[in-house]
Amino acid sequence: MKIDKYIPYLTKEDKIFLIQIIMLLGLIILTKLLLD
């Protein structure tokens, strides 16, 4: 899946969706670090 070719065509909803995924991944990583 080539993300690069979709970047120029992102709508506002797509950007919000991506930000939510990034934040979710960040939370998962943080909890793993804290639990270790």
PQR file with spaces between the fields and no chain letter, atoms N, CA, C, O and H, PARSE charges and radii, in Angstrom:
ATOM       1  N    MET     1       0.855   -1.195    0.000 -0.4000 1.5000
ATOM       2  CA   MET     1       0.000    0.000    0.000 -0.0000 2.0000
ATOM       3  C    MET     1       0.887    1.240    0.000  0.5500 1.7000
ATOM       4  O    MET     1       1.628    1.488    0.951 -0.5500 1.4000
ATOM       5  N    LYS     2       0.803    2.001   -1.063 -0.4000 1.5000
ATOM       6  CA   LYS     2       1.637    3.196   -1.180 -0.0000 2.0000
ATOM       7  C    LYS     2       0.938    4.384   -0.531  0.5500 1.7000
ATOM       8  O    LYS     2      -0.057    4.890   -1.051 -0.5500 1.4000
ATOM       9  H    LYS     2       0.201    1.800   -1.835  0.4000 1.0000
ATOM      10  N    ILE     3       1.462    4.820    0.600 -0.4000 1.5000
ATOM      11  CA   ILE     3       0.842    5.950    1.298 -0.0000 2.0000
ATOM      12  C    ILE     3       1.179    7.256    0.592  0.5500 1.7000
ATOM      13  O    ILE     3       0.372    8.186    0.576 -0.5500 1.4000
ATOM      14  H    ILE     3       2.270    4.409    1.022  0.4000 1.0000
ATOM      15  N    ASP     4       2.390    7.326   -0.001 -0.4000 1.5000
ATOM      16  CA   ASP     4       2.873    8.575   -0.596 -0.0000 2.0000
ATOM      17  C    ASP     4       1.891    9.166   -1.606  0.5500 1.7000
ATOM      18  O    ASP     4       1.656   10.374   -1.603 -0.5500 1.4000
ATOM      19  H    ASP     4       3.046    6.571    0.011  0.4000 1.0000
ATOM      20  N    LYS     5       1.315    8.327   -2.469 -0.4000 1.5000
ATOM      21  CA   LYS     5       0.469    8.877   -3.520 -0.0000 2.0000
ATOM      22  C    LYS     5      -0.878    9.346   -2.992  0.5500 1.7000
ATOM      23  O    LYS     5      -1.607   10.040   -3.701 -0.5500 1.4000
ATOM      24  H    LYS     5       1.506    7.345   -2.471  0.4000 1.0000
ATOM      25  N    TYR     6      -1.227    8.977   -1.748 -0.4000 1.5000
ATOM      26  CA   TYR     6      -2.497    9.429   -1.168 -0.0000 2.0000
ATOM      27  C    TYR     6      -2.351   10.731   -0.392  0.5500 1.7000
ATOM      28  O    TYR     6      -3.334   11.440   -0.175 -0.5500 1.4000
ATOM      29  H    TYR     6      -0.634    8.414   -1.172  0.4000 1.0000
ATOM      30  N    ILE     7      -1.132   11.048    0.026 -0.4000 1.5000
ATOM      31  CA   ILE     7      -0.927   12.212    0.890 -0.0000 2.0000
ATOM      32  C    ILE     7      -1.473   13.518    0.301  0.5500 1.7000
ATOM      33  O    ILE     7      -2.126   14.263    1.031 -0.5500 1.4000
ATOM      34  H    ILE     7      -0.334   10.472   -0.150  0.4000 1.0000
ATOM      35  N    PRO     8      -1.240   13.835   -0.984 -0.5600 1.5000
ATOM      36  CA   PRO     8      -1.760   15.100   -1.509  0.2800 2.0000
ATOM      37  C    PRO     8      -3.290   15.159   -1.549  0.5500 1.7000
ATOM      38  O    PRO     8      -3.877   16.240   -1.600 -0.5500 1.4000
ATOM      39  N    TYR     9      -3.925   13.985   -1.527 -0.4000 1.5000
ATOM      40  CA   TYR     9      -5.378   13.948   -1.711 -0.0000 2.0000
ATOM      41  C    TYR     9      -6.139   13.733   -0.413  0.5500 1.7000
ATOM      42  O    TYR     9      -7.343   13.476   -0.434 -0.5500 1.4000
ATOM      43  H    TYR     9      -3.448   13.107   -1.486  0.4000 1.0000
ATOM      44  N    LEU    10      -5.442   13.838    0.726 -0.4000 1.5000
ATOM      45  CA   LEU    10      -6.113   13.606    2.005 -0.0000 2.0000
ATOM      46  C    LEU    10      -7.170   14.678    2.272  0.5500 1.7000
ATOM      47  O    LEU    10      -6.935   15.872    2.088 -0.5500 1.4000
ATOM      48  H    LEU    10      -4.464   14.046    0.743  0.4000 1.0000
ATOM      49  N    THR    11      -8.342   14.212    2.712 -0.4000 1.5000
ATOM      50  CA   THR    11      -9.374   15.148    3.145 -0.0000 2.0000
ATOM      51  C    THR    11      -9.186   15.416    4.634  0.5500 1.7000
ATOM      52  O    THR    11      -8.343   14.795    5.281 -0.5500 1.4000
ATOM      53  H    THR    11      -8.533   13.242    2.861  0.4000 1.0000
ATOM      54  N    LYS    12      -9.961   16.327    5.164 -0.4000 1.5000
ATOM      55  CA   LYS    12      -9.866   16.639    6.594 -0.0000 2.0000
ATOM      56  C    LYS    12     -10.171   15.404    7.429  0.5500 1.7000
ATOM      57  O    LYS    12      -9.512   15.156    8.438 -0.5500 1.4000
ATOM      58  H    LYS    12     -10.645   16.832    4.638  0.4000 1.0000
ATOM      59  N    GLU    13     -11.176   14.624    7.009 -0.4000 1.5000
ATOM      60  CA   GLU    13     -11.544   13.421    7.750 -0.0000 2.0000
ATOM      61  C    GLU    13     -10.398   12.412    7.758  0.5500 1.7000
ATOM      62  O    GLU    13     -10.134   11.767    8.772 -0.5500 1.4000
ATOM      63  H    GLU    13     -11.711   14.826    6.189  0.4000 1.0000
ATOM      64  N    ASP    14      -9.716   12.282    6.607 -0.4000 1.5000
ATOM      65  CA   ASP    14      -8.594   11.346    6.527 -0.0000 2.0000
ATOM      66  C    ASP    14      -7.475   11.756    7.471  0.5500 1.7000
ATOM      67  O    ASP    14      -6.869   10.910    8.129 -0.5500 1.4000
ATOM      68  H    ASP    14      -9.930   12.806    5.782  0.4000 1.0000
ATOM      69  N    LYS    15      -7.198   13.069    7.537 -0.4000 1.5000
ATOM      70  CA   LYS    15      -6.136   13.549    8.415 -0.0000 2.0000
ATOM      71  C    LYS    15      -6.489   13.287    9.871  0.5500 1.7000
ATOM      72  O    LYS    15      -5.630   12.873   10.649 -0.5500 1.4000
ATOM      73  H    LYS    15      -7.690   13.756    7.002  0.4000 1.0000
ATOM      74  N    ILE    16      -7.744   13.523   10.250 -0.4000 1.5000
ATOM      75  CA   ILE    16      -8.183   13.267   11.624 -0.0000 2.0000
ATOM      76  C    ILE    16      -8.034   11.779   11.941  0.5500 1.7000
ATOM      77  O    ILE    16      -7.592   11.413   13.030 -0.5500 1.4000
ATOM      78  H    ILE    16      -8.442   13.859    9.618  0.4000 1.0000
ATOM      79  N    PHE    17      -8.407   10.925   10.984 -0.4000 1.5000
ATOM      80  CA   PHE    17      -8.301    9.479   11.150 -0.0000 2.0000
ATOM      81  C    PHE    17      -6.851    9.067   11.374  0.5500 1.7000
ATOM      82  O    PHE    17      -6.557    8.273   12.267 -0.5500 1.4000
ATOM      83  H    PHE    17      -8.766   11.223   10.099  0.4000 1.0000
ATOM      84  N    LEU    18      -5.950    9.607   10.563 -0.4000 1.5000
ATOM      85  CA   LEU    18      -4.524    9.289   10.703 -0.0000 2.0000
ATOM      86  C    LEU    18      -3.985    9.758   12.045  0.5500 1.7000
ATOM      87  O    LEU    18      -3.219    9.045   12.692 -0.5500 1.4000
ATOM      88  H    LEU    18      -6.190   10.251    9.837  0.4000 1.0000
ATOM      89  N    ILE    19      -4.382   10.952   12.465 -0.4000 1.5000
ATOM      90  CA   ILE    19      -3.923   11.484   13.749 -0.0000 2.0000
ATOM      91  C    ILE    19      -4.395   10.596   14.892  0.5500 1.7000
ATOM      92  O    ILE    19      -3.647   10.350   15.839 -0.5500 1.4000
ATOM      93  H    ILE    19      -5.005   11.532   11.940  0.4000 1.0000
ATOM      94  N    GLN    20      -5.646   10.109   14.808 -0.4000 1.5000
ATOM      95  CA   GLN    20      -6.166    9.235   15.854 -0.0000 2.0000
ATOM      96  C    GLN    20      -5.379    7.934   15.920  0.5500 1.7000
ATOM      97  O    GLN    20      -5.098    7.435   17.010 -0.5500 1.4000
ATOM      98  H    GLN    20      -6.254   10.309   14.039  0.4000 1.0000
ATOM      99  N    ILE    21      -5.018    7.377   14.757 -0.4000 1.5000
ATOM     100  CA   ILE    21      -4.230    6.139   14.730 -0.0000 2.0000
ATOM     101  C    ILE    21      -2.856    6.374   15.358  0.5500 1.7000
ATOM     102  O    ILE    21      -2.383    5.559   16.151 -0.5500 1.4000
ATOM     103  H    ILE    21      -5.246    7.782   13.872  0.4000 1.0000
ATOM     104  N    ILE    22      -2.220    7.490   15.000 -0.4000 1.5000
ATOM     105  CA   ILE    22      -0.894    7.803   15.545 -0.0000 2.0000
ATOM     106  C    ILE    22      -0.962    7.970   17.062  0.5500 1.7000
ATOM     107  O    ILE    22      -0.095    7.479   17.784 -0.5500 1.4000
ATOM     108  H    ILE    22      -2.604    8.151   14.357  0.4000 1.0000
ATOM     109  N    MET    23      -1.993    8.664   17.543 -0.4000 1.5000
ATOM     110  CA   MET    23      -2.148    8.854   18.984 -0.0000 2.0000
ATOM     111  C    MET    23      -2.389    7.524   19.681  0.5500 1.7000
ATOM     112  O    MET    23      -1.861    7.284   20.767 -0.5500 1.4000
ATOM     113  H    MET    23      -2.698    9.063   16.957  0.4000 1.0000
ATOM     114  N    LEU    24      -3.186    6.659   19.059 -0.4000 1.5000
ATOM     115  CA   LEU    24      -3.474    5.354   19.638 -0.0000 2.0000
ATOM     116  C    LEU    24      -2.206    4.516   19.736  0.5500 1.7000
ATOM     117  O    LEU    24      -1.949    3.879   20.757 -0.5500 1.4000
ATOM     118  H    LEU    24      -3.615    6.854   18.177  0.4000 1.0000
ATOM     119  N    LEU    25      -1.414    4.522   18.661 -0.4000 1.5000
ATOM     120  CA   LEU    25      -0.139    3.792   18.679 -0.0000 2.0000
ATOM     121  C    LEU    25       0.777    4.363   19.754  0.5500 1.7000
ATOM     122  O    LEU    25       1.459    3.612   20.450 -0.5500 1.4000
ATOM     123  H    LEU    25      -1.623    5.039   17.831  0.4000 1.0000
ATOM     124  N    GLY    26       0.798    5.684   19.893 -0.4000 1.5000
ATOM     125  CA   GLY    26       1.623    6.315   20.915 -0.0000 2.0000
ATOM     126  C    GLY    26       1.210    5.882   22.315  0.5500 1.7000
ATOM     127  O    GLY    26       2.062    5.618   23.164 -0.5500 1.4000
ATOM     128  H    GLY    26       0.244    6.295   19.327  0.4000 1.0000
ATOM     129  N    LEU    27      -0.093    5.808   22.555 -0.4000 1.5000
ATOM     130  CA   LEU    27      -0.589    5.367   23.858 -0.0000 2.0000
ATOM     131  C    LEU    27      -0.209    3.927   24.134  0.5500 1.7000
ATOM     132  O    LEU    27       0.175    3.591   25.254 -0.5500 1.4000
ATOM     133  H    LEU    27      -0.785    6.022   21.865  0.4000 1.0000
ATOM     134  N    ILE    28      -0.313    3.062   23.118 -0.4000 1.5000
ATOM     135  CA   ILE    28       0.045    1.655   23.279 -0.0000 2.0000
ATOM     136  C    ILE    28       1.528    1.519   23.623  0.5500 1.7000
ATOM     137  O    ILE    28       1.898    0.752   24.512 -0.5500 1.4000
ATOM     138  H    ILE    28      -0.625    3.335   22.208  0.4000 1.0000
ATOM     139  N    ILE    29       2.374    2.269   22.911 -0.4000 1.5000
ATOM     140  CA   ILE    29       3.814    2.223   23.177 -0.0000 2.0000
ATOM     141  C    ILE    29       4.115    2.731   24.584  0.5500 1.7000
ATOM     142  O    ILE    29       4.932    2.148   25.297 -0.5500 1.4000
ATOM     143  H    ILE    29       2.074    2.892   22.189  0.4000 1.0000
ATOM     144  N    LEU    30       3.452    3.822   24.984 -0.4000 1.5000
ATOM     145  CA   LEU    30       3.675    4.371   26.316 -0.0000 2.0000
ATOM     146  C    LEU    30       3.277    3.380   27.403  0.5500 1.7000
ATOM     147  O    LEU    30       4.001    3.211   28.384 -0.5500 1.4000
ATOM     148  H    LEU    30       2.788    4.295   24.405  0.4000 1.0000
ATOM     149  N    THR    31       2.139    2.728   27.237 -0.4000 1.5000
ATOM     150  CA   THR    31       1.701    1.775   28.257 -0.0000 2.0000
ATOM     151  C    THR    31       2.647    0.585   28.329  0.5500 1.7000
ATOM     152  O    THR    31       2.918    0.077   29.417 -0.5500 1.4000
ATOM     153  H    THR    31       1.551    2.865   26.440  0.4000 1.0000
ATOM     154  N    LYS    32       3.154    0.134   27.182 -0.4000 1.5000
ATOM     155  CA   LYS    32       4.125   -0.968   27.179 -0.0000 2.0000
ATOM     156  C    LYS    32       5.393   -0.552   27.905  0.5500 1.7000
ATOM     157  O    LYS    32       5.948   -1.338   28.673 -0.5500 1.4000
ATOM     158  H    LYS    32       2.934    0.547   26.298  0.4000 1.0000
ATOM     159  N    LEU    33       5.862    0.673   27.675 -0.4000 1.5000
ATOM     160  CA   LEU    33       7.065    1.158   28.355 -0.0000 2.0000
ATOM     161  C    LEU    33       6.831    1.262   29.860  0.5500 1.7000
ATOM     162  O    LEU    33       7.704    0.913   30.655 -0.5500 1.4000
ATOM     163  H    LEU    33       5.410    1.311   27.052  0.4000 1.0000
ATOM     164  N    LEU    34       5.657    1.742   30.244 -0.4000 1.5000
ATOM     165  CA   LEU    34       5.357    1.899   31.671 -0.0000 2.0000
ATOM     166  C    LEU    34       5.202    0.545   32.359  0.5500 1.7000
ATOM     167  O    LEU    34       5.602    0.383   33.512 -0.5500 1.4000
ATOM     168  H    LEU    34       4.948    2.025   29.598  0.4000 1.0000
ATOM     169  N    LEU    35       4.617   -0.435   31.646 -0.4000 1.5000
ATOM     170  CA   LEU    35       4.423   -1.748   32.251 -0.0000 2.0000
ATOM     171  C    LEU    35       5.733   -2.516   32.379  0.5500 1.7000
ATOM     172  O    LEU    35       5.879   -3.364   33.260 -0.5500 1.4000
ATOM     173  H    LEU    35       4.292   -0.303   30.709  0.4000 1.0000
ATOM     174  N    ASP    36       6.684   -2.216   31.497 -0.4000 1.5000
ATOM     175  CA   ASP    36       7.999   -2.848   31.615 -0.0000 2.0000
ATOM     176  C    ASP    36       8.801   -2.117   32.690  0.5500 1.7000
ATOM     177  O    ASP    36       9.946   -2.481   32.960 -0.5500 1.4000
ATOM     178  H    ASP    36       6.565   -1.528   30.782  0.4000 1.0000
